[in-house]
Amino acid sequence: MHRPGSGCGIPCTGRAYSRTQNCPKRHLLLYEAATTMVVLDHEVTVTAVPKETRIIITIPNATVFTVGVLTAPAGDESRRIVKNEKEEEEEEKEEEEEEEEEKEEEEEEKVEEQKQEEQKEEEQEQEQEEQEQEEQEQEEQEEQEQKEQEQEEQEEK
């Protein structure tokens, strides 16, 4: 890995190094566990290394930082957070899942509202039918009473 002063002779200018090569300068080092190491300049303009599994960044006179967590040493404010591609994919998946869940919830709410509306309509229809039935029964009763009254009048005659 990155060993200062080992004399590999390759300048640290953002070029990719294989695992076996060492960099002579203590510049920032981006290590891709699967295949390559990339040495960056001190400004940390991090370009994404494809399919990285783990990122290690070495800062001059500082410690080693892993997996997307990059905190700057004292006095240096222009450090960016490095994100792992897998983390980004996971975040995208989570966002998609959340959106799907929201859609499902909305659909469930719509279905529930529709059910409630149908239930209200059924109740209204039932009430209307009961009312009509009551009116019909009342009319029949009145007719029956009228017939009985007419019959009584005829009997009296």
Secondary structure, DSSP 8 states (H G I E B T S, - for coil): ---TT-------SS-EE-TT---SS--EEEE-SSS-EEEE-TT------TT-S--EEE-TTS-EEETT-----TT---------HHHHHHHHHHHHHHHHHHHHHHHHHHHHHHHHHHHHHHHHHHHHHHHHHHHHHHHHHHHHHHHHHHHHHHHH-
